[in-house]
Amino acid sequence: MVSHIGIIGGGFSGTMLVRHLVSQTDSPLKINLFSTSNEISKGTAYNPNSNKLLLNVIASKMSAFQDKPEHFVNWCFTNSISDQSNAPLLANSFLPRAIYGRYLNDVWSETKALAIKNGHQLDVIAERIEKIEYQNHKYKLTTINQISEVEIVVLATGNELPGNPDIKNIDFFNCELYQQNPWRIDFLKIKSEHPILIIGNGLTMVDTVIELRENGFSQTIVSVSPNGFNILPHRNFNFQYKGPLNEISESQSLLDLVQMIRKELKRLKSFGISAEPLIDILRPKTQKIWQNFTEAEKRLFMKKLRHLWGVARHRIPFVSYDFIQKERIENKLQITAGKLIDLRKENNSVTAEILDKKSNTIFKSSFSIVINCTGPETNIDRTQNELLRQLKSDGMIKQDELKLGLQVNDLFQILDREGNTHEKMYAIGNLLKGKLWESTAINELRGQASQIALQIIKQISKA
């Protein structure tokens, strides 16, 4: 009997799950990969409107395969991105995202060929799943044109659009001068010479500014967020940290962890060394540390420490950092630490009311367009993902208490509203943020894809 698997989402997580499934079992599989995106395998992150957007991780750490760490670097040699005489430089460089998108396209082409070679049926269905029901030991997946019945389902829906900010005039969000999707900006709608307003001052803001400039927009860009701009560049490449955090227990309490980090940070600063090595040494242990926190500790972290962790954790290549700093020095990019009060369309522009935290005053200004760069929304009730909302409403899934992702077990099997396990329904990627906290980087996603594929293969072999 052929096992039928439905994977919802055709980005990195979904397609790498397919790769592991078709390459690791001789049992014939029928796999339906549902994706409404044209960018199968790479998603929007690696198909930018700019050739200047760089990866935030060095090439040697970007292999799509956990057990083949040099796979991406070797692909670069094979495809004349660089020759092997520059191997050390390439391994430590931040390559363009567009190049990584080409790499993922090639991995996907290999995957489709492997599926045919190993006797699997792989169908990519360019339709949105509107509803999932569980009936007669099977999951019924409904699109606008068809119904598929599968034994196993994997939710690989990826990043949701940013949540709309809380403003007085919520009708504004239906306006064509509001771009909720910062990864797919409609440049044709930026018609006036008024400044451009960006909501958010994180990594997506940096990419958006670079894209706007490369696409010829020269007007002032204003960016507003509660904390202003605190992004750091990658530094201390050759520093090897040797200290007590190397041996830190994964069951460390939040209070003890913060005290140790502060103590070590003070010690490093006395030698002129910044905090990044401390974050890097903790990074591989982050998921286990998070899982061992109590609910109260997680809430305290989210309220008091989330932003500080993000500053040290999410760094950018120095060339990108230098570009943003140059924009700021020339006053082409104006960073405001504050709160957005309201947005209104007036004629062919947008009037924004912004509270400036520094002066504690509200000012008004006109903008040509508003781009939301606040990051993916994780609260299902606030997303535009109708499928997730349906599953939550029907009790098939349950969100974690912090509204970060879905409740799952250690095998990433989804729990329903009553806490019961869907043994053949899995989540991967951003949906695991409540479980793992860190669940967006390539090294995390590739590990999840491998782990879930292995579990599915075990289930199939026992059937």
N, C-alpha and C positions, 0 to 999 in steps of 0.2 A: 504494500500500500504506500502510495506517495504521500509524504507529509506536506501539508500546505501551510505556508507561513506568510503572514501579511505584515509588512514593514511600512510604517507611516512616516514618511520623511526621507527625502533623497539627498540630504547633505552628507557631511563627512561621516557622522555616526551611522546613519542608515546604510550607506554604501559600503563602509568598512565591515559592518556586520554581515552584509551579503558576501563580501570577500572571504571572511573566515568560514562562513557556512559552506560555500561552494567548493572551498579548497580543502576542507578538513573532514569531509564525510563522503563515503561511497554510496550511501543510501540516496536514491533519487529524491530530490526536493522540488516542490513547486513554490516559487517565491514571487509574490506580488509586491512590487515596490511602488507605493503611491507617492507622487510628488507633483505639485502644481507649478513648481519652479522649473525654469529652463536650464538652470545650472545644476544638473545632477552631479553629485559627488563633491562639489566644491562650495556650493551655496554662495551667498552674496559676499561673504568675507574675503573670498579669494577670486572675485571677479569684479574688481573695482573700476570706477570711472577714471582712474588715474594710474599711471605707471610709476608714480613716486611714493605710493603707499607701501610701507615696508612691514615685514613681519616683525613682531615684538620679541621674538625668540630666535636665537642664532641657528643657522642651518643644521648644525650637527645634532640638534635636539628636535628636529621637525620631521623625522621619519614617520611614515604612516603605520609602520609596523614596530611593535614593541620589541620583538626578537631580532630585528634587523636595523640597528641604530644608524647604520651608514647608508641606508637605502636611498634617502633623499639626496645626500651628497653625491653618491655614485651616479644617480640619475642626472645630476647637474653636469658631471663629467661626460656622460654618454650623450647628452643633448647640447654639448658645447656651450653651456653656461659659463664654464671655466675649465681650464686644463689642470691636470693633476700636479703640475709644478706649483700651483697656488693652493694646494689642498689645505694647509693650515689656515690660510686667510679665508678661504671659502667656508670652512667649518665654523669659523667664528664670526661670520658676517651676517648682517640682517638683509636678506634678499627681498626683492619686490614680491608683493602678494600675488601679482599676476603670474609670476613664474611658478609659484607654489600651486596656483590654480591649474596651470598646464600639467604639472606633476600629478595632481589628483585626477585630472582627465585621463592621463595615461594609465594610472592605477585602475581606474574604472573600466577602461578598454580591456585591460588584462583580465579583470574580473569577469566581464561578459564572455570573453573567450574561454576562460576556465569553466564557467558554468556550462557552456556547450560541450566542451571536451569531457567533463566529468558526468555528463548526462542529466544535468539539472535543467528545469524550465524556469527561466527568469523573465518576468514580464514587468516592464515599467509602465505604469498607468498614470497618465497625466490628468488625474481627477482628484478632487478634494473629498476626503471621507467626511460625510455629513453626520453619520451616526454609527455607533457600535453597540451591538446587543449580544448577549450570551444566551444561546438557546441550544438545547440538545448536545451539550458538550462541545459546541463550536461557537466561534465568534462570527457574527454576521456583520460585514462591513458594507455600508450603504453609501454609494455616491449618487450623483444626479442621474446617472445613466445605467448603473448596474449594481448588483449585490454579489459579494463574494463571501463564501463561507470558508473559514480557515481554522486550523487547530491551534495555531500560535500567533499572537499579536505582539509587536514591539512598537511602542510609541517613541519615535525619534523626531519629534516635531521641531527641535531646535529653538533658537531664540525667538521670543515674541517681540512685537513692536513695542517701543517705549510707551509707558502709560501717559495719558494726558495729564498735564499739571492741574492743580486746583486753582481755578480762576473764577471770577464773577460771571463772565459771559461764556458759558460752556457751548453755546451755539457756534462760537468761533471755530471750533474743531471741525466743522463741516465746510470751512472756507478753503478755497483753492490756494490761498496764500499761506496755508499751514501744511508743512511737510512732516508727517508723523514718522515716516520711514527714512532715517538718515542714510541708509545704505542704498537707497534708490531715489536720489534727489531728482526732481523734474526741473532741470535747469531752465527750460523754456518758460517757466512761470515766474522767473526772476526778471521782471521787465523794467522796473524803475531803478534809479540810481540811489535810492535811499539805502541806508546801511542794512546789513543782514543780521537778524537776531538768531543766536543759537542758544537753546536752553540746555544747560549742562556743560561742565568743564572737564570732562574725562577724556579717555582715549578716543572715543567716537568724535568728540569735538575736534581733536587734533587732525584726524583723518579728513573730517569735513572741511576744515579750513584749507588743508592742502589740496583737496579736490576742487574747491571753489576757485582757488588761485590758478590751478592748472587749466581750468576751463574758462579762464579769462575774466573772472569777476574781480574788479579792482577796488570796489567800494569798501568802506569800513565794515568790519565785522564786530559785533558786540556779543559777548558770551556771558551768561548769568547763571549762577548756581549758589547754593547756600555757603559753600566753602571756598569759593574762588578757585584759582588755579594752583594745584599743588603737585602736578605730575613731575616725576623725576626721570632723568635719563639713566641708561645702564652705565654703571661705573664699577671700579674695583675688580676688573676682569681677572687680574692675576693674584688677587688676595685670597689666601687660603686660611679660612677661619679655624682657629684651634682654641676651643674653650668649652665651658660646661654645657652649652646648648647642643653640642655634638652628641651628648649622652642623655639628653632630656627624655623623660618618660612620656609615652603617649597618653598616659592617664593623669598627666599634670593638671592641677586645678587652674582655672583662669587667673585667679589672684596670684598664685605662685609663678605662673608663666609670665605674667606682666612684670612682676618684680624682678625675675631673672633677666628678662629682656632689657628692662630699664638699667639694671646694673651693668650688663654687658655693653649696652649702648653708651653709657657714660664712660666706660673703660676705652672703647674704640674711639670715641670722640676726642679723648685726651691725646690720641695719636693721629688725629686728623683723618680718621676713617669714618665714613658714613654708615648708615644702618643697613644697607642692602645685604651685606653678607649674613646678617642675622636672619633676615627673612629667607634667604636662599637655603640656609641650613635647616630651617624649619619646614620649608616648602614640601619636601617628600613626606613629612609626618602630619601635615595639616589635616588630612581627612580623618585619620585615626584620633588625633587630638580633639577635633570637632565632635566626633561621635561619642567621645568619652565625657564631654561637657554635660552638665545638667541642663535642664530646660531653662532654669534661671540664669545660668552662665551664658547660654546662647543668646538670651534676650539682652543681657548686659553687654555682651560683645557687639550685638547689632546696634544698640543704642549709643554706646560710648566709644567703641574701638573700631567699628567697621570702616570708617573713613580713613583712619590712620593706617590700618592694615592695607587698604586699597592703594594708598599713596606709595607705600614701600613695595607692595606686591606688583602693581601694574606700572611697569616702566616702559619707556620708549627708546628707540635708537637715538643716539646723540645727534645725528643729522636731522631727525624730525624735531627733536627738542630745540636745536639751534634755529631751525626754521621758525618755530613758534615764538621763540624769544626775539628774533629779529622783527617779526610782525609786531610784537608788543612794543619794542623799543621805538619803532617807527610810527607807533600809534595807529597802525592799520588794524590791529586786533586789540580790543578793549575788554579787559576782564573785570566783571563786576561780581563781588560777593554780596548776594542779596536774594530777594524773593520776587518772583513774578506775581503781580497782583491781578492784572487783567490784560486782555488782548481784544481789540476791536478792529474790524475792517472799516476803513474810511476812504471812499473813492477807490483808488488802485494801490493803496498801501495799508499798513497795519499800524495802529497806535497802541503802544504798550505802556502799561504802568508798572514801574519796577521800584521795589524798596531797596535802597542802598544801605546795607548793614553798617558800613563804615561811618556814614554821615547820619544814619537813621532818618533819612528823608525819602519821600516818594517822588520820582521824576517821570515825566512822560516823554516819549520819543517816537518818531515815525520810522518804520522799517519796510523794506520791499517784500520780505518773506520771513517766516519763522520756521526754524528747523529744530526738531526735537531730538536731542542727543543725550537724553538722560539715562540711557541703557535699557535693556530688555525688561519688560514688566513680568513679574513672577507670580503675582496674585491672580489666580485663575478668574476670579469674579471681575477683575478689571481688564482682562485681556480681551482681544477680539477673536480669540480662538473658540469658535462655536463648538467644535468637537470636544475640547477639554471641558467646556462649561456643561455640555450635555452629559458627559461621563460623570462629572461631579454631581449634577442634579439628580441623575439616576442612581447615585450611590455606588457606581462601579469603581470610582477612584476617590481618594481623600487627600486633601492638602495637608502638609505639615503645619504645626501650630504657628510657625513664623511666616507662613505664606511664601515660602521660597521654592517649593517644588512639591512632588508627590510623596506620599508615604509608601515606602517599599521595604522589603526585607534585605538581608545581606546579599542575596542573589539577584537583587534588583527586580524581583517579582513584585507586582503592584498589589497593594492592600486596598480592600474596598472600605466603604463607610463604616462597617462594623468591625474592621480590623482583620477580616478573613483574607487569605492569600489567593490571588489569581495565579495558580501555578504555571499557567501558560500565557501570561500577559506581563510584559516587561516594559520598563522605562529606561531610557538612556540619555546622557547629555545633560542639558540644562534642567531637565525635570528632576534630576537627582540632587539638585543644589541643597535642598533641605536635609537630605541624608548625608551628603559629603562636604557641603559648603563649597569646596573647589571642584567644579565639574564643567569647565569650559575649555581648558587648554587641550592641545592635541595629545599630549602624553596621557592625559586622563581619559579622553574619549577613546583612544585606540585601545587602552587597557579594558575599558568597559565593553567595547565591541567584542574583544577576544573572549572575555569572561562570559558574556551572555551567549555567544555562539557555542562555546563549550558546554554550557548548561543545556541549551536547546538540543545539541547533538546527543547528549546523555539521555534526555527525555525521549528522543526519537528512537534511540537504540533499545530502550526498555519497552517501547510500545508494541 
